[in-house]
Amino acid sequence: MRSTKDYIEIAEKYGAHNYHPLDVVIEKGEGVWVWDVEGKKYLDMLSAYSALNQGHRHPKIIEALVEQASLLTLTSRAFHNNVLGDFLKKLAELAGYDKVLPMNTGAEAVETALKAARKWGYLKKKVPENKAEIIVCANNFHGRTITIISFSTEDQYKYGFGPFTPGFKVIPYDDPDALENAITENTVAFMFEPVQGEGGVIVPHEGYYKKVREITKKHNVLLIADEIQTGFGRTGKMFAVWHEDVRPDIIVVGKALGGGVYPVSGIIADDEIMDVFTPGDHGSTFGGNPLAARVGMAALDVLIEEKLPDRAYELGEYFMDRLRKIQSPYVKEVRGKGLLIGVEIKKEYGTARPYCEKLRDLGILAKETHEQVIRFAPPLVISKEEIDWALERIEKVLTEGI
Ligand SMILES: *Cc1c(COP(=O)(O)O)cnc(C)c1O
């Protein structure tokens, strides 16, 4: 019998050390639960950074995956396949836009949005060649490519990876005046996260989405919402910007679009933006493959049929309310939107990591983000009883300490 230690050792020996996972080796998952190689059961409260909104191995999504896998998996975009169109239609109609451009990972979708915005700037806004500027926020997380880390404000994400891509301007998050001041005649887009997930679950003031929409509209600047983590019900609406009835020019999606089984991402926009792309401009060998398309459709069906956004809203309010009532000397703040919740640990009591390790010992998998914050983001299929089960254990850790 191989132990947890054996599995970790082999992965550490043969894998690059670009992650620092918790010491738990998972071999099976179902719904909100996972089991490790020693048979111990845990409640998954990370959901693979919100890629598992529909839960582990949702039967409907697995059925779609298996059925499609037995028919056709990949053609490349050199040929058509009979699934892609229906998938694009479903996603475009759900979001309320003309078109979708499919990719695989979140970072690729962000790159696609940046390319679309720049080209729109040159063709439609008539910005002089190579002068396009894109405004982003401090403390952002949009992925790991060289262009994307070029505008990260996290030293570790950048150190050793230069030279960087020019053309980006960083302003403080949740600061509409800073946006207005940063815009020039060469600004083509403003890209932001409706809630900064990796940045420590930072929720902007109410009205922020509306304000950035007004400002960008006034200056003919595209508004790009990176909803890779906040989208598909996580914050209590299908898209987080819908909390303020805001319609960005481009929505970037990924993570839960793949239903927790397959990488599926893309950008959603109207023809005015999408038609800057012509054959040969941009592409991806796997983007829009029939397996991805079929899984993506099933992932969306589950969100809609099971009303997961509403569920996230109601259970998120309940969960946050109960968390705030815990009398903890260690907690600085509880914040969040829907089922994207952060519990910030006071600096004088150390980092969030040992609290996550204690939670793991009690059967809850959560991961620290930004040193001080424990993120709670369970699959949206979680029940109130399961949240109560978790709360009992969380309360123990937050009152007794580590
Ligand atoms: C996870 C994430 C990304 C990057 O997605 P990958 O699939 O890891 O490339 C980009 N933006 C946000 C907001 C994310 O949470």
Ligand as a Chemical Component Dictionary entry (heavy atoms), coordinates in Angstrom:
data_LIG
# 
_chem_comp.id                   LIG 
_chem_comp.type                 NON-POLYMER 
_chem_comp.pdbx_formal_charge   0 
_chem_comp.three_letter_code    LIG 
# 
loop_
_chem_comp_atom.comp_id 
_chem_comp_atom.atom_id 
_chem_comp_atom.alt_atom_id 
_chem_comp_atom.type_symbol 
_chem_comp_atom.charge 
_chem_comp_atom.model_Cartn_x 
_chem_comp_atom.model_Cartn_y 
_chem_comp_atom.model_Cartn_z 
_chem_comp_atom.pdbx_ordinal 
LIG C1 C1 C 0 -7.875 31.461 -12.548 1  
LIG C2 C2 C 0 -7.983 32.809 -13.112 2  
LIG C3 C3 C 0 -7.360 33.153 -14.336 3  
LIG C4 C4 C 0 -6.449 32.209 -15.076 4  
LIG O1 O1 O 0 -7.060 31.030 -15.457 5  
LIG P1 P1 P 0 -6.164 29.754 -15.855 6  
LIG O2 O2 O 0 -7.158 28.759 -16.362 7  
LIG O3 O3 O 0 -5.468 29.308 -14.602 8  
LIG O4 O4 O 0 -5.205 30.204 -16.888 9  
LIG C5 C5 C 0 -7.565 34.427 -14.835 10 
LIG N1 N1 N 0 -8.338 35.320 -14.191 11 
LIG C6 C6 C 0 -8.943 35.028 -13.021 12 
LIG C7 C7 C 0 -9.809 36.061 -12.366 13 
LIG C8 C8 C 0 -8.784 33.781 -12.433 14 
LIG O5 O5 O 0 -9.354 33.499 -11.262 15 
# 
loop_
_chem_comp_bond.comp_id 
_chem_comp_bond.atom_id_1 
_chem_comp_bond.atom_id_2 
_chem_comp_bond.value_order 
_chem_comp_bond.pdbx_ordinal 
LIG C1 C2 SING 1  
LIG C2 C3 SING 2  
LIG C2 C8 DOUB 3  
LIG C3 C4 SING 4  
LIG C3 C5 DOUB 5  
LIG C4 O1 SING 6  
LIG O1 P1 SING 7  
LIG P1 O2 DOUB 8  
LIG P1 O3 SING 9  
LIG P1 O4 SING 10 
LIG C5 N1 SING 11 
LIG N1 C6 DOUB 12 
LIG C6 C7 SING 13 
LIG C6 C8 SING 14 
LIG C8 O5 SING 15 
# 
